[in-house]
Amino acid sequence: MTVCKEGHLVSRRSLLGGAVSLSLWGALPRRASASARDPRLLTVVLRGGLDGLWLASPAGDPDLERLRGRFALTRSGDAAGLPLDEFFVLNPAMPYLHGLYLKREALIVHAVATPYRERSHFDGQDVLESGLAGVGRVEDGWLNRAVAGLAVEAKANPGGLARPSAKGLAMGAVVPLVMRGPASVLTWIPPTFGIPLRESNIARLTDLYAETDPGLAKAFADGIALDKVAGGGIGAAAAKSLPGAAPQPPLMREFVDTAEAAARFLGSADGPRIGVLSYNGWDTHANAGAIKGQLANRLGGLDAAIKAFAEGIGPAWKDTVVVVVTEFGRTARVNGTEGTDHGTATAALLVGGGVKGGRVIADWPGLSEKALHQARDLRPTRDLRSVLKGVLRDHVGIPDKSLADAVFPSSSSVAALDGLIA
């Protein structure tokens, strides 16, 4: 178990130390095998606090039914989950993920948490995305710092592993904290469906901007080019609005369209290799509906997004890892409104052809009254940063020292988790 100090505030000294380490990145040794690979990494943030006990349920824990009652996932019957091993079952809303698990292209890390131990979404997300040990004023995130370090390495090693990775990808209207920082970031906003931008209008706007503002004209042209790479905008939005086209529920479009676009960007020969996207709506205080309802629908949407990304990225899937994380878990007990409140430990997902999958990794703490954190939550037994470090080191090729000093400043006590990457 990794023990984290609670309440540690971010210091200016720790941030400056990370910046100095980042500047020395190019002088650090790289993994010998990295030059033969072209890895992709997508981080998916589930905002709101995912209930890990309903994602991957410890059906073999004798205290689960006591805490969850008729809402507990079981190994058989109407509430049966999809079997993972002799102890855990997967939520039945995720059959595609289950198929990847059976193919050893997915794994689950359970009883995991960031160092944050309070219950604020905002602070929890800041700690998750900053990669720091506690709450504090910070303007960059661990994923951007990883991209920035790869950009340094790219200059020192032209044509090497990091060449396409010198730019990050952020999907959405706002660049999330995890991807903010000194590294260049490509951003893309999903189109507004039902309001396609026609080719004739694009031509008129291009001519207008060319006459009045050359800088804006170039930016507009670049944006249209990006939209075509993503498969959005003109073609996709128009096709979805054609009479007779099979309608897609808005929730499913929210998940699938963003994942498809991310796959096209990360799968491009000269595109970014590290990206992030996020999905909202995981704050299940009431009427959670883990088997049939809102949570099941969202897990089904996430399952469809994973499928869309895997199929969309094509042959690059073999060198891809998708990391799915959230700011904290939920309470072990179901509340009076058939939901769960803000908690602590949860589950993280790793999927992709680059994952050494088919496993649930858990130093399981148990769900007895004595075992619960603060008598209410699943107790964390693993620091999420160890998981992220393991992926960044063994998949992307970032050295341990840079991970401890620059990507996750002042985290030398948190060792990278071994054995995650195939």
N, C-alpha and C positions, 0 to 999 in steps of 0.2 A: 504494500500500500504506500502511496505517496502522500506525505503529510504536508499540507499547505498552511501557511500562516494566514489567518483571517484578518481583514482590516488593514492590510498593507497598502499604503498610499503610494501612488506613482511619484517618483522624484525626478526633478530635472536632471540630476546626475545620472540616473539610470538610463534616461532617454539619450543623453549625450554619449554615454558609453556605448549604446547600441549604434549610434550614428558613426562613431569612430570605427567600431568593428565592421560596419557595413562598408566603410571606405577601404578596408583591408581585404575585402572578400576575394578579390581576384588573386591574391597571393596564397590563398588557402588550398589545400589539396582537394581534388575531386575524386569521386568514386571511379575506379578504373573502368567499370562497365558502362558508365553513363553515356560515353560517346557513341555507343552502338544503339542507343534507344532514342525515341522521340516522344517523351512522356507528355500526357495531358492531365491536368488536374482541375476539376470543377468542385467548388465548395457551395453547398446548398444550405442556406440558413432558414430554419423553420422558426418564425417569429411568434412568440406567445407562450412558449414553454410546452414542449411535447411530453405527453404522458408515456414514458418508456415502458411502464407495466402493461399498457394496452397495445403498444407496438410489438414488443417481444415479451410475452408473458411467461413468468416462471411457474408454469402449471404444476411443476413438481414440488413447489414449496408448500408445506402443509398449512402455512398461515395465510396464503393468498385468498382462499375462499372466506376466511374469517374477516379479512379487510375489505374485500370487494363483493362478497355475497353473490347475488345472481348476476352481477356485472363482470364476474371473473371469466377470463378465457380459460377453457379447459382442453383436455386432450381428446374428448369425445362428446357427442351430444349436440344440442342446438347451438351451444356457445363454443364449439370446437375451433381451435386455431390450427394453422398449418404446422405440422411437426418439424422442428429444427434439430432437436436431439432428445435425449431421454428426460430433459428437464424443462426446456423452453419450447414455446410454440409461437408462431408468427400470426399477426392479425390476418384473418381470412380475406380482408380487402386488398391484400397485396400478393396475388398469385404470381405476377411476373417476377417480383423480387424473390419469391420462394423458388422459382425456377432457376434464377441466377445462383441462389444459395446452393441448390442441388448440383449445379455445374461448377461449383467452387469459384464463382465470380462475385460473391457477396459474403460479407461477414458482419457481425453485430458485436459491438463492444458495450457491455452493460455495466450498470452501477458506476457511471462515469459522470464527472462534473467539472466545470471550471473552478478556480479558487474562490469564486463568489459564494457567499453563504447567506445573503439576505434574500428579499423576495420582490425586488423592484424590476420590472421588465427593462426599464431604461438602463439602469446600472448593470443589470445582468447581461444585456446585449453589448454594452460598452466593454465589459471585461472579456466577453466571448470574442469580440471583434478586434479589440486592441491587442490581445495576447499578453496583457500585463497581469500582475498578480492581484490587483485591486483597482478600486475606482479612483479616478483622477482625471485631470484635464489632459487630454491627449488628442492629437489631430491625425494620427496615422494608424494603420492596422497591420496585423502580422502578415496578411497575404500580400499587401503592397510592398512591405519590406522584403518579402521573399522575392518578388518580381524585381525590385530594385537591385538586390544582390545579384540576381541572374543577369541583369543588364550590365553590371560591372564585369562579371565573368565573360559576357559576350564580347566586350571590347578587348579583353585580354586573349580571347580564344575565338576569333572570327570563324564562322562556319561550324562551330561546335554545338553541343547539346542546347545551349541557351540562346542560340541565334533567333529563333522565332519567339522566344519567351520573354523578350525584353519589353514587352507591352502586356498589360493585364486587360481583362475583359470584365465589365460590369453590366449586367442586364437590369434595366429598370430606370425609372425617372430620376432617381437620386443615386449617386455612387455611395454604397454603404461604407461605414467606417473601416471595415476589414480591408477594403481596397483603396482607401484614401492614403495619400502619401506622395513621396517624390517620384515614384515610377510612373511612366506614361500609361494611361488607361483608356482603352477604347470603350465607349458606352453606347448602348442601344436600347431604345424604348419600344416595346411592342406597339404595333399600330392600333388605332381605334377602329374596331371592326364595324362594318356597315357603312363606313364613310371612306371609301377608297379614293386615293389621289390618282386621277386619271393621267394618262400619258400626255394628253393635250395641255392639261394644266401645268404639268411639270415643264413642258417645253416653253410655255409662256413665262413662267417664273424664272426659268434659266435665262431667257432673253432679257427679261426686265432687270435681273440682278447683274447681268453682264454689262448692261448699259449704265447702271447707277452705282454699283458697288462690287468691284472685282473680287474683293476678299470674301464678301458674302456669297458671291457666285461660286467660288471654289468650295466654300464650306457646304453650300447646298448640294453641289455635285458630289462631294465626298459622302454626304449623308445619304443621297440616293443610291450611291454605289454600295454603301454598307447595308442599306435596307434590302438590296437585291441579294447580297451574300446571305443575309439572314432568312431570305425567303419570305419576307414580310411585305408590308406596304401594298404596292400596286397589284402584283399578281395574287398574293395570298388573300388579302382582304377582299379583293373583287371576287375571287373564286368562292370564298365562304359566303358571299352575299348573293350568289347566283340563284335564281328560282330553281327549286328542285334539288338543291344541294342538301345533303344530310345535315340537319342541325346538330350542333354540339353544345351541351350545357355550358353556360358561362364559366362555372367553376372548372370544368375540364379544360376549356380553352385557356384559362389562366395558367394552368399547369403545363399543358402540352405545348402550346405555341412558344412559350419562353424557352422550354427545354429544346425544342426543335431548332430554334434560332441559335441557341448556345452551341449546339452540336455542329451547326454549319460553320460558325466562327472558329471553334477550336479544331474542327476537322480540316480547315483550309490549309493548303500547303505552306503559305506564308503568313498565316494568322497567328493570333495569340495562343499560348499554350496553358495559361492559368486564368481561370475565370471564377465569377461568383454570381449567384442569383439567390433570391429569397422568396419565400411564400409566407403570407400572413395567415392568421386565423386559428392558431393552435392553443388559444387561451380558453380551455374547456371547463369553465366554472360550473355550468349548468347544462343539463340535457346533453351530455357528452356524446352519447350514441356511438360507443366504440365498436359495436357489432353491426348495428343498423341505425344510422343517424349521421350527425354532422362530422364526428371524428372519423367514422368509417368512410364517409364520402371524401374527406380530405386525404386520408391514407390511400384511398383508391386513386385520387388525383395524383398523388406523389408517385404511386406505382406506375400510372400511365406516363408521367413525366420521365421516369427512369427508362421506361420502354422506348419512348420517343427519342430520348437522347442517345440511347444505345444503338438504335437503328439509324438515327440520323448521322452519327459520327462515322459510321461505316468501318472500314478496315482499321482505323485509328483506335477502335475500341480495345484492341489487344494491349495498347500502351496507355490506357486511360484508367484513372481512379476518380470516383465521385465520392466526396465526403459529405455526409448529411449530419448537421449539428443543430443544436438549439440552446437557448440561454440557461434553462434549468428544467427540471422535471416537475412532477405534480405530487400531491399528497398520496400516501399509500391507501388511505381510506377514501371511500366515496362519500361525498357530502349529502346533505338533505335535499339538494336539487339535482341529484343524479349526475354530478360532475365531480371534478377534483380541483383543488386549489393549488396555489403556487407551492412548489416543493424544491427538492435539491437534486439528487442524482437521477439520471435518465439513461437513455441508450443513444449511441451514435451508430451510423451506418457507413460502411465502406463498400462500394460496388464498382465493378469494372473488370476488364480483362487483365489489368495489372494487379488485381487483388488476390492474395492467397486465401481464398474464401472457404465456404462450407463449414464455418465455425461460429460459435458464440464465445467470445472472450469475456470472462467475468470472474473476478474474485468475489463470489456472491456473499453478501453480508447477512442474508436472511431477512425475513419479514416479521420476526417475533417482536413483541413490545420492547424488549431489551435491545434488539438489534437496530431498531429504527432511529434515524437521526432526529433529535429533539422530539422523540416519541410520536413522529408524524410522517417522516419522509423516508424513502429509500436512501440508505446511507451510502455516500460515495466512497469507493475503494480505489478509484483510479483518476488521475488528473487528466482532463481532456487534452492538455498541452502535450502529454506524452504520446498520445495517439497522433496528433497533428505533426509532432516532430518525427515520429516514425515514418509517416507518409512523405514528408518533405525531404528527409534524409535518404530513404531507400528508394523512393520513386523519382523525385526530382533531382537528387544529388547534392543537396545542401549539407555542408559539413556540420558536425555536432557543435563545434565552437561558434559558428555563425548562428546556429539555431538558438544557442544559449545566450549569446551576447547581443545579437542584432534583431532576429526575427521575434524571439520571445525574451526580451531583456531581463537580466537578473534571474534566469531560470535554470542555472547550472545544476540545481538539486533535483530537477525533474528530468529523468532520463528518457530518451526516445524509446518507444515500445518496439521491440524487435518482432520480425516475422510477419508483418502485415502485407508485404509486397511479394508477389510471385517471382 
